[in-house]
Amino acid sequence: MQNYSDDPKREHAIPRLQIAALICLLVASWLSLAGESRTEPLQFAKGATGASVSGKIQGYDGVNYTLAAKAGQQMTITLTSPHTATYFNVYGPGTGPGDAAIYVGSIKGERFSEKLPTSGTYTIQVYMMRSAARRNESAPFTLQVEIDSKRSSRSRKEKNPSRLAASFDPESDGG
């Protein structure tokens, strides 16, 4: 008969099972608290470089806005809400809530403005901090999103030369 207390492989098997069970329990409880976030595409009006959307979130129920953008474009996002525990995160293409965000509003503030590193669909998650969500508080908000790019401006100029007089390129030397 084999004595399991002398088997080094057996010694670590039970703690690993306990750790795995604990992780499963934590993930399940987190998912039950996560709420139902809705996802909506954010579309700009034809010819516009920005859009504004207003809404309301409550408790753990946030909203995810998706929009396509190209590498090199400048994206600026501003969130306004009278509720001080309302924030937004920005996720790059192929990622979303649950993944690492490229911008975390609860740390960096209510305004994001960066040149985008890759092309694809970006996700903007509007959410409430856990302390307020736990109390099932609600928050109205307005999200302003603008995307601008010299590359897209130049292509419009080339297609429609009459717009040259109204355009402004801060990097131009004037000649």
C-alpha positions in Angstrom: 0.0 0.0 0.0 1.3 3.4 -1.0 1.5 6.2 1.6 0.2 9.4 -0.1 1.8 11.7 2.4 5.2 10.6 1.0 4.2 11.3 -2.6 5.3 14.9 -3.5 2.9 15.1 -6.5 -0.1 14.2 -4.3 1.0 16.8 -1.7 0.3 19.7 -4.2 -2.8 18.3 -5.8 -5.3 19.2 -3.1 -4.2 22.9 -2.7 -4.3 23.4 -6.5 -7.9 22.0 -6.6 -8.9 24.4 -3.8 -7.3 27.3 -5.5 -9.0 26.5 -8.8 -12.3 26.1 -7.1 -11.8 29.5 -5.3 -11.0 31.2 -8.6 -14.1 29.7 -10.2 -16.2 31.0 -7.3 -14.7 34.5 -7.5 -15.3 34.7 -11.3 -18.9 33.5 -11.0 -19.6 36.0 -8.2 -18.0 38.8 -10.2 -20.1 38.0 -13.3 -23.3 38.0 -11.2 -22.5 41.5 -10.0 -21.3 42.7 -13.4 -24.8 43.7 -14.6 -26.1 43.9 -18.1 -24.2 46.4 -20.2 -25.8 47.3 -23.5 -23.7 47.9 -26.6 -24.6 50.5 -29.1 -22.8 51.7 -32.3 -21.8 55.3 -32.2 -22.3 56.8 -35.7 -21.4 60.3 -36.9 -23.7 62.2 -39.2 -22.5 62.3 -42.8 -19.6 64.7 -43.1 -19.3 65.2 -39.3 -16.1 64.6 -37.3 -17.9 64.1 -34.0 -21.0 63.0 -32.2 -22.6 63.6 -28.9 -24.8 61.0 -27.1 -26.7 61.4 -23.9 -28.0 58.6 -21.7 -28.5 57.2 -18.3 -26.8 54.3 -16.5 -27.9 52.7 -13.3 -26.2 50.3 -10.9 -24.0 47.8 -12.6 -25.7 48.4 -16.0 -23.4 50.4 -18.1 -23.3 51.1 -21.8 -20.6 50.3 -24.4 -20.3 52.5 -27.5 -18.4 51.1 -30.5 -17.0 53.1 -33.4 -14.5 52.4 -36.2 -11.4 54.5 -36.5 -8.1 54.5 -38.3 -4.5 54.4 -37.0 -3.1 58.0 -36.8 -6.5 59.7 -36.3 -6.8 61.9 -33.2 -9.7 60.7 -31.0 -11.0 63.1 -28.3 -13.7 61.9 -25.8 -15.3 64.0 -23.0 -17.7 62.7 -20.5 -19.9 65.0 -18.4 -22.2 63.8 -15.6 -23.5 65.4 -12.4 -22.8 62.0 -10.8 -19.2 62.0 -9.5 -18.8 58.2 -9.7 -19.5 58.0 -13.4 -16.5 57.3 -15.7 -15.5 55.8 -19.0 -12.8 53.5 -20.3 -11.5 53.2 -23.9 -10.6 49.8 -25.4 -8.6 49.2 -28.5 -9.7 46.9 -31.4 -10.2 43.3 -30.5 -10.6 44.2 -26.8 -13.4 45.3 -24.5 -14.6 45.3 -20.9 -12.7 42.7 -18.9 -9.5 43.4 -21.0 -6.8 46.0 -20.3 -8.1 49.4 -21.3 -6.0 51.9 -23.2 -7.6 54.6 -21.1 -9.0 54.3 -17.6 -11.2 57.3 -16.8 -11.4 56.7 -13.0 -7.6 57.2 -12.9 -7.0 59.8 -15.7 -10.2 61.9 -15.7 -13.1 62.8 -17.8 -11.2 63.7 -21.0 -9.3 61.4 -23.4 -7.3 62.8 -26.3 -4.8 60.6 -28.2 -3.6 59.7 -31.6 -4.9 56.1 -32.3 -2.2 53.4 -32.6 -4.2 50.9 -34.7 -7.2 50.8 -37.1 -10.3 49.0 -36.1 -13.4 49.1 -33.8 -12.8 51.0 -30.5 -15.1 50.5 -27.5 -16.0 53.3 -25.1 -17.4 51.9 -21.8 -19.5 54.3 -19.6 -19.9 52.9 -16.1 -20.4 53.7 -12.5 -17.9 53.0 -9.8 -18.6 49.9 -7.8 -19.5 51.8 -4.5 -22.3 53.7 -6.3 -23.3 50.7 -8.5 -23.7 48.6 -5.4 -26.2 51.2 -4.1 -28.0 51.0 -7.5 -27.6 54.7 -8.0 -28.3 56.2 -11.4 -26.4 58.8 -13.5 -27.3 60.8 -16.5 -24.4 61.6 -18.8 -23.3 63.1 -22.1 -20.5 61.6 -24.1 -18.8 63.8 -26.8 -16.6 62.0 -29.2 -14.6 63.6 -32.0 -12.2 62.1 -34.5 -9.9 64.2 -36.7 -7.0 63.3 -38.8 -4.6 65.2 -41.1 -4.7 62.2 -43.4 -8.5 62.3 -43.7 -8.4 66.1 -44.1 -5.9 65.9 -47.0 -7.9 63.2 -48.8 -11.0 65.5 -48.6 -8.9 68.5 -49.9 -7.7 66.4 -52.8 -11.3 65.3 -53.7 -12.8 68.7 -53.3 -10.3 71.6 -54.0 -12.9 74.2 -53.2 -12.5 73.3 -49.5 -8.8 74.4 -49.5 -9.6 78.0 -48.6 -11.5 76.9 -45.5 -9.0 74.4 -44.2 -6.3 75.0 -41.6 -3.2 72.8 -41.1 -1.2 73.9 -38.0 1.9 72.1 -39.3 1.9 73.9 -42.6 4.6 76.5 -43.2 2.1 78.6 -45.2 3.6 77.9 -48.6 
